[in-house]
């Protein structure tokens, strides 16, 4: 699948980069090899470039895994794959890289998955870079459908980070948190409800169970109308979501949302903001998306941090 993406026009006040525009391109090529009826080898080549600031591009393989499926309901996924935990994608999404082993049972109405490995992703915690891939991780997730209209999900995940978080805990205590060295541990629940007429109500509540970030929590809720089907020219979707995140609630997360500038504020001051997104199939296999993050407010230390600027962007995706 070939998915060039163009993003433009956002400002990053947190890092003192006012009105910085990014114009980036991305191409993905999926490769599948059927070994036998039960085993498939999957790979994905990724090429990314910045049209403004770079004369060259970077190519990597962000997927390489073996899927063993002995029955229609059971599967075992080994290698560099992807894991999605939150309902809306705000905390951890399957588009990221998860190096490990994932087992899944899915009968169409109920899904149970568990995995062990390392999650690729970084955050800056009070301007201190943290690489999640250095920590072993495990997770369990369950989801199911009720009355063919209500989807419910819940997850728990933990990073083996306690041995390396004493300095971080001491640092965070200086920022007013009741922090102790601990494994990063996060649980969450989510739902998506089909209201009929093309409307879907969805949301997530995510909370830290560890003592490192003082049980910080975040939640999001919103409405989405319609759905984009790139085989149906003219199909479209429009959604609005509200986010409320305590300081450091995003610690451990790798979001699926288009731009995480405002979520990054949770790693310092906490943040509240709105998100709007419009998508449409403008031609067969071509999707145009536009999004706007607005009315952001810091939740703590407003004497230190300015409220985040509004952020907007657009994407043009095509597949063949």
N, C-alpha and C positions, 0 to 999 in steps of 0.2 A: 504494500500500500504506500502510495506516494502522497505525503501530506506537507507541502510547503506551508509555512505559517508566517504571517506578517503581523507584527504588533507595533502600535505606535501611540505616542502622546501620553506619557504619564510623568508625574513628578515624584521625587523621593526626598521628602523633607527630612526624614529621620537621618539619612546619611548626607545631608547637606548637598544634595544634587537636584536643585530645583529645575523643573521642566526638562528633564532628561528624556529624550525620545529614543526608543529602541526599534530597530527594523531588523528582524531576524528571519531566517529561513530554515526549514527543517524538512528532511526527506527520510522516510522510513521504507525499508524493503523487508517484507516478511518472507521467510523461507521455511517450508515444512517438508519433512522427509518421513514417509510412512515405512517403518521397518517391518511391521506385520500388523495384524488386525488389532493388536492391543498396545503397540508401542509406536509413538511418534516422536521424532526429534524436531524441535522448533527453534528457529533463530530469527533475530531481527537486527538488521544493519541500520545505524542511525548516522545521518550526516547533518550537521548544524553549522550555520554561519551567521555572522553579523554583517549586514549589507553596508553599514555606515563606517564601522571601525576596523574591519578586518579584510585583508586581501585574499585570505585563504579560508578553508573550512576544515572542520574536524570530523573524522569518521570513526565510529566505534561500533561494537556489537553489544547492544544493551539488553539482548535476550539470547540465551542459549541454554535450553533445558530439554529434558526428556520426560514425556508424559506416558505413564503406564496406566491403562484403563481396562481392568479385568472384566468389569461389568458396566452397564449404562450408568449406574449410580455411583460407582467408586472410581477414584482416580488418585494417582500418586505422581507428584510433580517434583522433579529433582533438577537443580541447576540454578541459573540466573533467570528468575521468573518475576512475577508481579503479584502484590497482595493488596487487596482493598478491604478496609475495615469499617470506615464510617459510612453512613447512609448517603450523605450528600457529597462525600469526597473531601470535606474540609480538613480532615485530620490526616488520613493516610489513604493513598489511592493506588490502584492496581497498575497505573501507568509508570510507577517508579520501579526501582530495581530491588529485588529481594533475592539474595544468594542463600539457598538452603533447600529444604525439603518441605513440601506442603501436601497433606493428605486431605481429601474432600469426599464427603458423602452428600449427594444431591439427588433426591427423588422427584424433583420438580415442584414440590410444595414445601419441603424442608431441606435446609442446607446446613451442614456442620463441617467446619474446616479447622485444621490446626497445623502449625508449622514451627520450624526451628531453623534459624539461620542468622543472617546479618542484613539489615536494612540500609540501603544507600541513601544518603541525605545529610545535609549540614544545616545548622542554625547558628546564629550569633546570640549567645546569652549574655546580656549586658556587655556587648561588644567583644565577647570572648568566643572564638570559633569552636564549635563542637561537631565532631564527625561521628555520626551514629554507627557507621560501618565498623568502627573499632570495638563495638560491644556486641556480644552474642545476644540474640533476641528470640523470644518465643511468643506465640499468640494462639488464641482460640476464638472462633467466631461462630455464631449460630444465627440463622435467619429463617423466616418462614412467611407464608401467605395465608391470611385469614379471609374467608368469604370472597376470595378472588379479587378483593379490592384493597386490602390493607397488608402492607409489607412491614414486618417488624424485624429488627436486628439488634444484636448485642455482641460486644467483644471485650476481651481483656488481653493486654500485651505487656511485656516486661523486658527491659534491657538489663543485662548483667553489668551494671555500671557502678555498683556501690564502692568497689575498691579504688575507684579513680575520682570520686565525687567529694572527698573531704575538703579539698581546696575550694571547690565550687560552692559547697555548703557554707563554708566560712565567708566566702565572698558575698553570697546571697544574704547571710545574716547581717552583713553591713548595709544591705539595702532594705532592712526592716522585716525580712521573712524569718519565720521560725523554722530554719532549715537544718537538717541533719543528713549526713552521708547515707545514701540509700540507693537501691536499684530504682531506676525510672520505671514506674508502673502506672498504667492508664487503663481505665475502663470506659465504655460508652454504650449508649442505647440510641436507636434511631428508628424512624418510621417514615413511610411514604404511603399516603392515603389517596386513592382514586376517588375524587369527589363527583365524577361524572361530568359530561360536557366538555371534556378535554382538560379539566382542572386537576392538579395534583398538589396536595399539601404535604410538605416534607420537612424533616428537621433532625437534628442531632443534639444530644447532651453528652459531654465528654468531661471526665474528671480524673485528676491524678489521685492514685491511691498511695503514692509514696510520700515520704516526709521531706524530700529534697526541696520541692517547690510549694510546700505548705498547703497541699490539697487543692491546688488551683483548678478552676473549672471554666469551660466555655460552652456556649450553646448557639445554635442557629435555627431559624425557622423561616419558611417562605412558601410562596405559591408559584406554580409554573403552569402556563397554559400552552397546550399544543405540543407538537413533536416534529422534529426535522427528520424527514426521510429523503435521502439524496436521490432515491429513485423516483420521487414525486416532486417535480419542479413546482415551486410555489408553497410547499409545506413550510410551516414556521413555528417558532416557539418564543414565548416571552416569560421571563421569571423575575421575581423580586425576593431577596433574602435579607434578613437582619442578623447580625452577628454581635455577640457580647462575650468578650474573652478577658478573663482575669490575667494579671501579670504572670508570665511564664506558663500559661495554660497550653500553649502550642509547643512547648518543649517536648521533643520526641516525635513530633508530627512531620509528615511530608505530604503537603496538600495537593489535591487535584485541581484546585481553583486556578483560573487563568493567570492571575497575578497575585502574588503573596505579599506585596509591599505593606499593606495594612495589617495583615496577620503578623508580620515581623515586629510590629509594635508590641505584640503580646510578650515578646522576649525582653521588654524593658518596663513598659508602663501600663500594659493592658490597653484594650481598645474596644470601641463600639462603632459600627458602621453599617451602611446599607450597600447592597449589591444589586444591580439590574443587568440583565443579559437578554439580548435579542438575537435569534438565529433564524436563518432562512436558506432553503435550497434554491439557489438562483439559476442553476442549470443541473442537468443530470450529473451526479457524482461531484457536484461543487457546492460547498456550504460556506456562507458568509456569516460571521458572528461579530457582534459588537457588545462591549460591556462597559459598565460605569460603576465605580466604587465611590461612594459619596457620603457626606455628612459624618465623617469620622471624628471621634472624640477620644482623647486619652482618658484612662480611668484613674491614673495615679500620677503624682509628681508633675502636675500641669505647670508648675513653676520651672521645671527643667525641660520638659518636652512640649513642643508645639503640637496642636492637633494636626493629624495627617492631612495633606492636600488631597483633593479629589484625584482619582486615577481613572483614565479611560484607555481603551485600546480596541483593536479589531483584528480578526483573523480571517484568512481566506484559505480554506482547506479543500483539496480535491483528491480523489482516489481513483485508481484504475487497476 
